[in-house]
Structures are given as C-alpha cells and as structure tokens.
C-alpha cells in the first residue's frame, strides 16, 4: 500500500461512508453531496494505491484494506473533534454559533419561543437547533448544549438539572365529546389511546399503573413524538404530554380522571471545555432560566 498526499477531508469522507454504508447516507450525515463524497473516495484510493470499498446490492462495503484503515481513521476523527472542542473552548467572543439538541417535542413546542427571545437579546449569537430523540454526542461537537429528559453520563460533560416537568393524560375535545370525559378507571380504560410503534415505553408505564395492555390495545401508533401529539390533538386517542404543553393547547383537555404520571426531569448538558465559553454560557443560562419557569 503506497501512501501519497492524503487530504484529511478524504479520510473524513471515507469514515462517513464506512460508518453509514452508502454515499446517500454519508451525504445526509456530513452535508456534502454524493458526487463530492464519491470523488473523495476515489482520490483516497488513488493516494493509497488500493481499493477501499466494493459496491453490492446492499450498499458499499469495506474491502480488507478499507477495514484495516477504519480504526486509525476513527482515531483521527476523534482526535480532530477533541482538538476542535478544546479550541472552541478558548473563544472569548459573545458571538458566533451555538448548536442545541433537544427532543423532538421540546424542540417543536418549547424551544422556538425561548430561542426567539434569546435572539432579541443576543443578536450576534446564531442558533442551530437539532431536534432528536437520540443522544447527540457533546464530546465530538455534534451539539454544544443538550436539553435532556434524563441525566447525561458521558465523561467530560457538565450537567445541571433545572426543572421537573409534570405529565398528564389528554384527549382532543372532539374525542371527549364523542366518548365522554372519564370518571373512573373503567371509563378511562374504555377510551381510545394513541401508542408508540416500536417503543414499548407507554406499554410498560401503563402496566405499572394497573392497565394490562399490549401493543394491540393502541389502534393508532407512532414513534415520532411530535406526530404522536398531533394524532392526540386530532382525535385519534388519549395521550400523555407535558402539562406546560397540554394545558395551553386549545384543541385538547386534561382528562378529569387519570392516574398520577411520573414527572420528566429536565437536564442541561455541555462539554466541560465549552461550558464557560461566553456564547455557550450565555445560551446555557438563558435556557436554564426559561425552562426552569415552565
């Protein structure tokens, strides 16, 4: 294997394609075009003097040579991300970009107003919002600040619990007009419910509350939680939501009879190298202040 002048960009593209298995998925992950990624892979193969991928019906698969380079490429990617994080932590400007990740529901229903208020106060700070129900990596700068409904446990992460958000059961006003507002456990169990599809979280919670349900109990199911709430709002069935969202929604009512649901803790998290950076600290404090009031 002959190693020539190998641009770091080519290594990064190789790593993205190797981890996603296709140019399409790698383009979505990196924000680059498929043709650009394809050119990078070919350039890397020319510089290294070996083929890195073979194309199959299932996508792009690493050759033996490509597989041997995957570990070192990951080490280089991790080192580059740590380098960028430490460098960003020394930026003293109260300007620039702060990337926030939060759940789909929090991103959709709570953060827009909070971010709009921040932009009025700090117009030089740009915000990138990443709605995601998966754990974005703070260590590798996939986000600067995370709003989580659980305590993050990654190393080198600063965390702070800022609030507890109460949950309750809601139904649309047209469903209540159709099926009635429950006055007993039996009334509640007779209502239509919206459930999750692949996740069994609602099933497990309902069983702990005395409802011996299974997946078939839910005639409508969806794992995307913003869509789940829209299904509730439009009369597909009863669903749980944070009271700060449900109580202000004109299309739904909180059920008169319902069990007490566990609250959701609200945590902020940031990498320790970035937490004290002025712009990150300013956004952190703004989020903590506004979300703690909810």
Residue pairs with C-beta under 8 A, 6 or more apart in sequence:
1 48
1 49
1 50
1 65
2 48
2 49
3 47
3 48
3 49
4 46
4 47
4 48
4 49
5 47
6 44
6 47
6 48
7 43
8 76
8 80
9 40
10 40
10 41
10 43
10 44
10 47
11 44
11 73
11 76
11 77
12 30
12 77
12 80
13 26
13 30
13 32
13 36
13 37
13 40
13 41
13 44
14 40
14 41
14 44
14 52
14 66
14 69
14 73
15 70
15 73
15 74
15 77
16 26
16 29
16 30
16 37
17 23
17 26
17 37
17 41
17 53
17 60
18 53
18 62
18 66
18 70
18 73
19 26
19 29
20 26
20 28
20 29
21 58
21 59
21 60
21 61
22 59
22 60
23 34
23 37
23 38
23 60
24 34
26 32
26 37
27 33
27 34
27 37
30 37
41 52
41 53
44 52
45 51
45 52
48 65
48 69
50 63
50 65
51 63
51 65
51 66
52 62
52 63
52 65
52 66
52 69
53 60
53 61
53 62
53 63
53 66
54 60
54 61
54 63
55 61
62 70
77 140
78 140
81 139
81 140
81 141
82 139
82 140
84 141
85 139
85 140
85 141
85 271
85 273
85 274
86 273
88 141
88 273
88 274
88 277
89 271
89 273
89 274
89 276
89 277
90 277
91 277
91 278
91 279
92 277
92 278
93 278
93 279
94 122
94 124
94 125
94 278
94 279
94 282
95 124
95 125
95 279
96 124
96 125
96 126
96 279
97 125
97 126
97 127
97 128
98 125
98 126
98 127
98 128
98 144
98 145
98 279
98 280
98 283
99 127
99 128
99 130
99 141
99 142
99 143
99 144
99 145
100 111
100 115
100 127
100 128
100 129
100 130
100 143
100 144
100 145
100 146
100 147
100 283
100 287
101 129
101 130
101 131
101 132
101 136
101 142
101 143
101 145
101 146
101 147
102 110
102 111
102 129
102 130
102 131
102 132
102 146
102 147
102 148
103 131
103 132
103 133
103 147
103 148
103 149
103 225
104 131
104 132
104 133
104 224
104 225
104 226
105 225
105 226
105 229
105 241
105 242
105 245
106 147
106 149
107 129
107 130
107 131
108 131
108 226
109 226
109 229
109 245
110 244
110 245
110 291
110 294
111 129
111 147
114 286
114 287
114 290
114 291
115 127
115 129
117 286
117 290
118 125
118 127
118 283
118 286
119 125
119 127
121 286
122 279
122 282
122 283
122 286
125 279
125 282
125 283
127 283
130 136
130 142
130 143
131 226
133 225
135 146
135 148
135 152
136 142
136 143
136 146
137 143
137 154
138 144
138 146
138 152
138 154
138 157
138 269
138 270
138 271
139 154
139 155
139 156
139 157
139 271
141 271
144 270
144 271
144 274
144 280
144 283
145 268
145 269
145 270
145 280
145 283
145 284
145 287
146 152
146 267
146 268
146 269
146 270
147 266
147 267
147 268
147 287
147 291
148 266
148 267
148 268
148 269
149 165
149 264
149 265
149 266
149 267
150 265
150 267
151 159
151 161
151 265
151 267
152 159
152 267
152 269
154 269
156 271
156 272
156 273
157 269
157 270
157 271
157 272
158 269
158 270
158 271
158 272
158 275
159 267
159 268
159 269
160 267
160 268
160 269
160 288
161 265
161 266
161 267
162 266
162 267
162 268
162 287
162 288
162 291
162 292
163 265
163 266
163 291
163 292
163 294
164 263
164 264
164 265
164 266
165 242
165 243
165 244
165 263
165 264
165 265
165 266
165 294
166 242
166 243
166 244
166 261
166 263
167 240
167 241
167 242
167 243
167 261
167 262
167 263
167 264
168 240
168 241
168 243
168 246
168 247
168 254
168 255
168 258
168 261
169 188
169 238
169 239
169 240
169 254
169 255
169 258
169 261
170 232
170 238
170 239
170 240
170 241
170 246
170 249
170 252
170 253
170 254
170 255
171 179
171 181
171 191
171 232
171 235
171 237
171 238
171 239
171 252
171 253
171 255
172 232
172 233
172 234
172 235
172 251
172 252
172 253
173 251
173 252
173 253
174 235
175 191
175 192
175 235
175 236
175 237
175 238
176 253
178 235
179 190
179 191
179 192
180 187
181 253
181 255
181 256
181 257
182 188
182 190
182 191
182 255
182 256
182 257
182 258
183 256
183 257
184 257
185 210
185 257
187 257
188 238
188 255
188 257
188 258
189 211
191 237
191 238
192 219
192 220
192 236
192 237
192 238
193 217
193 218
193 237
193 238
193 239
194 218
194 220
194 221
194 222
194 228
194 231
194 232
194 236
194 237
194 238
194 239
195 202
195 203
195 215
195 217
195 218
195 220
195 221
196 202
196 203
196 218
196 221
196 222
196 223
196 228
197 221
197 222
197 223
198 223
199 223
200 215
202 218
202 240
203 213
203 214
203 215
203 217
205 261
205 262
206 213
207 213
209 259
209 261
210 259
211 217
215 221
218 237
219 236
219 237
220 231
220 236
220 237
222 228
222 231
228 239
229 239
229 241
229 245
231 237
231 239
232 238
232 239
232 241
232 252
233 249
233 251
233 252
234 251
238 255
240 261
241 252
242 264
242 294
243 254
244 294
246 252
246 254
247 254
266 291
266 292
268 284
268 287
268 288
268 291
270 280
270 284
274 280
275 281
275 284
